[in-house]
């Protein structure tokens, strides 16, 4: 399945019942936005029903006003009493649907069947945020899943653990999701930073996520978007170095040389693959 946003750096969430906040989402220029019917909305049936109406109208207005913005809706978990009614909000114009707390391949099949039953072929962003979801990550990341995210808060709650500033308690799960996503060939989105206004905390957390192989960051405040782009998008210096390296590789090939050195390093294929990926992330096609 072809993703409309192959490698999102930032995915900005807003409560599905807050039309005034949803309307402001494009100002931050995120790669994608999510109108949330799950955690951001109270769990009562009346509150969920009211949020669906707001989300349906707000999504339509966002797509009409910002046709190049990737708009998602996060529904409630597949086994929740709200999942079926949430699907009524979805339309073909959405970039995809976010489904939280997926725990098995069977769950993915249920989602696919439910979407097909409504005549929809939307790609899915899979939430891996329970012990079972993390353990079964690889089997979950199959079509129609096109992206994944790791939800640290729900994961730790499910295990009965405690969140800490250093993230040691989620290192294994965070790494497992990133690895499963890599094997499945889908981008993985990194954990939420709940300490709003703490730029240093977000930067440190984003640096950890990128080092582990995540493609981008879940954001819950507009101020986090440019920080996510800074950490997960290639810098000008990284892009320029990639161009130089690939240029040197081309010259070596033209001259019939095999192995060659670049800026004091012997170049191998993984280095060249990273350089090509860097330029692809900036929309360049070396």
C-alpha positions as CSV (number, residue, x, y, z in Angstrom):
1,X,0.0,0.0,0.0
2,X,1.4,3.4,-1.0
3,X,1.5,5.9,1.9
4,X,0.3,9.5,1.2
5,X,3.0,10.6,3.7
6,X,5.9,8.1,3.3
7,X,8.0,9.4,6.3
8,X,6.1,11.8,8.5
9,X,8.3,13.8,10.9
10,X,5.4,15.2,12.9
11,X,1.9,14.0,13.6
12,X,-0.1,16.6,15.6
13,X,-3.1,15.5,17.6
14,X,-6.1,17.5,18.7
15,X,-9.2,16.5,20.7
16,X,-12.0,15.5,18.3
17,X,-14.5,17.5,20.3
18,X,-12.7,20.8,20.1
19,X,-13.5,22.4,16.8
20,X,-11.6,25.6,17.7
21,X,-8.4,23.7,18.3
22,X,-8.8,21.6,15.2
23,X,-9.1,24.7,13.0
24,X,-5.8,25.9,14.2
25,X,-3.8,22.7,13.5
26,X,-2.5,23.8,10.1
27,X,-0.8,26.8,11.5
28,X,2.0,24.7,13.0
29,X,2.7,23.1,9.5
30,X,2.8,19.5,10.7
31,X,3.2,16.7,8.2
32,X,-0.1,15.2,9.4
33,X,-2.9,15.9,11.9
34,X,-5.0,13.6,13.9
35,X,-8.5,14.3,15.1
36,X,-8.7,12.2,18.2
37,X,-11.9,10.4,19.2
38,X,-10.1,8.2,21.8
39,X,-8.1,9.4,24.7
40,X,-8.7,13.1,24.2
41,X,-12.5,12.7,24.5
42,X,-14.4,11.6,27.7
43,X,-15.5,8.0,27.6
44,X,-19.2,8.4,28.1
45,X,-21.5,7.5,25.1
46,X,-22.9,11.0,24.9
47,X,-19.5,12.7,24.8
48,X,-18.3,10.3,22.2
49,X,-21.4,10.9,20.0
50,X,-21.0,14.7,20.3
51,X,-17.3,14.4,19.4
52,X,-18.1,12.3,16.2
53,X,-20.2,15.2,14.9
54,X,-17.5,17.8,15.6
55,X,-14.8,15.6,14.1
56,X,-16.8,14.8,10.9
57,X,-17.5,18.5,10.2
58,X,-14.0,19.6,11.2
59,X,-12.3,17.0,9.1
60,X,-14.3,18.0,6.0
61,X,-13.5,21.7,6.6
62,X,-9.8,21.0,7.0
63,X,-9.5,18.9,3.9
64,X,-11.4,21.5,1.9
65,X,-9.3,24.4,3.1
66,X,-5.9,22.5,3.2
67,X,-6.0,19.9,0.4
68,X,-2.3,19.1,0.8
69,X,-2.5,18.4,4.6
70,X,-2.7,14.7,5.6
71,X,-5.8,14.5,7.9
72,X,-6.4,11.4,10.0
73,X,-9.0,10.4,12.5
74,X,-8.2,8.3,15.5
75,X,-11.0,5.9,16.4
76,X,-11.4,4.0,19.6
77,X,-9.9,0.6,20.0
78,X,-11.3,-2.2,17.9
79,X,-12.9,-4.1,20.8
80,X,-14.3,-1.0,22.5
81,X,-18.0,-0.3,22.4
82,X,-17.4,2.9,20.4
83,X,-15.4,1.5,17.5
84,X,-18.3,0.7,15.2
85,X,-19.9,4.1,15.5
86,X,-16.6,5.8,15.1
87,X,-16.2,4.3,11.6
88,X,-19.2,6.4,10.5
89,X,-17.0,9.5,10.7
90,X,-14.5,8.1,8.2
91,X,-14.5,9.3,4.5
92,X,-12.4,8.4,1.5
93,X,-10.8,11.9,1.6
94,X,-8.9,11.2,4.8
95,X,-5.2,10.3,4.6
96,X,-5.9,7.3,6.9
97,X,-7.4,6.1,10.1
98,X,-5.5,5.7,13.4
99,X,-6.4,2.6,15.3
100,X,-5.1,2.4,18.9
101,X,-4.2,-0.6,21.0
102,X,-3.9,-3.2,18.3
103,X,-2.8,-6.5,19.8
104,X,-2.8,-9.2,17.1
105,X,-3.0,-10.0,13.4
106,X,-6.7,-10.9,14.1
107,X,-7.3,-7.3,15.3
108,X,-5.9,-6.0,12.0
109,X,-8.1,-8.3,10.0
110,X,-11.1,-7.1,12.0
111,X,-10.2,-3.5,11.1
112,X,-9.7,-4.4,7.4
113,X,-13.1,-6.1,7.3
114,X,-14.8,-3.2,9.1
115,X,-13.4,-0.7,6.6
116,X,-14.2,-2.8,3.6
117,X,-17.7,-3.3,4.9
118,X,-18.1,0.5,4.7
119,X,-16.6,0.7,1.2
120,X,-13.4,2.3,2.5
121,X,-9.8,1.4,1.6
122,X,-8.1,3.7,4.0
123,X,-4.5,2.9,5.2
124,X,-4.1,2.4,8.9
125,X,-1.8,3.9,11.5
126,X,-1.4,1.1,14.1
127,X,-1.1,2.0,17.7
128,X,1.2,-0.4,19.6
129,X,0.7,0.5,23.2
130,X,0.0,-2.6,25.3
131,X,2.2,-5.5,26.3
132,X,0.5,-7.8,23.7
133,X,0.7,-5.1,21.0
134,X,4.4,-4.7,21.5
135,X,5.1,-8.4,21.7
136,X,3.1,-9.1,18.5
137,X,4.3,-6.0,16.7
138,X,5.7,-7.7,13.7
139,X,2.5,-9.7,12.9
140,X,0.4,-6.6,13.4
141,X,2.3,-4.5,10.8
142,X,0.8,-5.9,7.7
143,X,-1.6,-4.2,5.1
144,X,-3.7,-2.2,5.5
145,X,-1.2,-0.9,8.2
146,X,1.0,1.7,6.6
147,X,2.5,3.4,9.7
148,X,2.9,2.5,13.4
149,X,3.3,4.4,16.6
150,X,4.5,3.4,20.1
151,X,2.3,4.6,23.0
152,X,4.5,4.7,26.1
153,X,1.9,5.9,28.6
154,X,-0.6,3.2,27.9
155,X,2.1,0.5,27.6
156,X,3.5,1.3,31.1
157,X,0.0,1.4,32.5
158,X,-0.8,-2.0,31.0
159,X,2.4,-3.4,32.6
160,X,1.7,-1.8,36.0
161,X,5.0,0.1,35.8
162,X,6.0,3.7,36.3
163,X,7.1,6.4,33.8
164,X,10.5,8.0,34.5
165,X,12.3,10.9,33.0
166,X,15.0,8.7,31.5
167,X,12.6,6.4,29.6
168,X,14.5,3.3,30.7
169,X,11.3,1.4,31.5
170,X,10.2,1.7,27.8
171,X,13.6,1.2,26.1
172,X,12.9,-2.4,25.2
173,X,9.4,-1.9,23.9
174,X,10.4,1.3,22.1
175,X,13.2,-0.6,20.4
176,X,11.1,-3.6,19.6
177,X,8.4,-1.5,17.8
178,X,11.1,0.4,15.8
179,X,12.7,-2.9,14.8
180,X,9.3,-4.5,13.8
181,X,8.5,-1.4,11.8
182,X,11.8,-1.6,10.0
183,X,11.2,-5.3,9.1
184,X,7.7,-4.5,8.0
185,X,8.8,-1.5,5.9
186,X,6.5,1.0,7.6
187,X,7.5,4.2,9.3
188,X,7.3,4.3,13.1
189,X,6.2,7.4,15.1
190,X,7.8,7.9,18.4
191,X,6.3,8.5,21.8
192,X,4.4,11.6,23.1
193,X,6.2,14.0,25.4
194,X,3.7,15.1,28.0
195,X,5.9,17.8,29.6
196,X,4.4,20.7,27.6
197,X,6.6,23.8,27.5
198,X,9.8,21.9,28.3
199,X,11.7,22.3,25.1
200,X,14.8,20.6,26.5
201,X,12.8,17.5,27.5
202,X,11.3,17.2,24.0
203,X,14.7,17.6,22.3
204,X,16.3,14.9,24.5
205,X,13.3,12.6,23.9
206,X,13.3,13.2,20.2
207,X,17.1,12.5,20.0
208,X,16.5,9.2,21.7
209,X,13.7,8.3,19.3
210,X,15.7,9.2,16.2
211,X,18.7,7.2,17.5
212,X,16.4,4.2,17.9
213,X,15.2,4.5,14.3
214,X,11.9,6.3,14.5
215,X,10.8,8.3,11.5
216,X,9.0,11.1,13.4
217,X,7.2,12.1,16.6
218,X,3.7,12.2,17.9
219,X,3.0,15.8,19.0
220,X,0.3,17.1,21.3
221,X,1.1,20.8,21.2
222,X,1.8,23.0,18.1
223,X,5.2,24.2,19.6
224,X,6.5,20.6,19.4
225,X,6.1,20.4,15.6
226,X,9.2,22.5,14.6
227,X,11.2,20.6,17.2
228,X,10.2,17.3,15.7
229,X,11.1,18.6,12.2
230,X,14.5,19.7,13.5
231,X,15.3,16.3,14.9
232,X,13.7,13.9,12.4
233,X,14.2,15.9,9.1
234,X,17.7,15.9,7.6
235,X,19.6,19.1,8.3
236,X,21.1,21.2,5.6
237,X,24.5,20.1,6.6
238,X,23.5,16.4,6.5
239,X,21.9,16.8,3.0
240,X,25.0,18.6,1.7
241,X,27.3,15.9,3.0
242,X,25.0,13.3,1.4
243,X,25.3,15.1,-2.0
244,X,29.1,15.2,-1.7
245,X,29.4,11.6,-0.8
246,X,27.1,10.4,-3.7
247,X,29.0,12.8,-6.0
248,X,32.3,11.2,-5.0
249,X,30.8,7.8,-5.5
250,X,29.7,8.7,-9.0
251,X,33.2,10.0,-9.8
252,X,34.8,6.8,-8.5
253,X,32.4,4.7,-10.6
254,X,33.2,6.8,-13.7
255,X,36.9,6.3,-13.2
256,X,36.6,2.6,-12.7
257,X,37.6,2.6,-9.1
258,X,35.9,0.2,-6.7
259,X,36.4,1.1,-3.0
260,X,37.1,4.8,-2.3
261,X,37.5,7.1,0.7
262,X,35.4,10.1,1.5
263,X,36.4,12.7,4.1
264,X,38.8,10.3,5.7
265,X,36.4,7.3,5.8
266,X,36.2,4.2,3.6
267,X,32.8,4.2,1.9
268,X,30.6,1.1,1.9
269,X,27.1,0.5,0.5
270,X,25.3,1.2,3.9
271,X,26.9,4.6,4.0
272,X,25.7,5.3,0.4
273,X,22.2,3.9,1.2
274,X,21.9,6.4,4.2
275,X,23.0,9.2,1.9
276,X,20.3,8.4,-0.6
277,X,17.7,8.0,2.1
278,X,18.7,11.5,3.5
279,X,18.1,13.1,0.1
280,X,14.9,11.2,-0.4
281,X,13.6,12.5,2.9
282,X,14.1,16.1,1.5
283,X,12.3,15.3,-1.7
284,X,15.4,14.8,-3.8
285,X,15.9,11.8,-6.0
286,X,19.7,11.1,-6.4
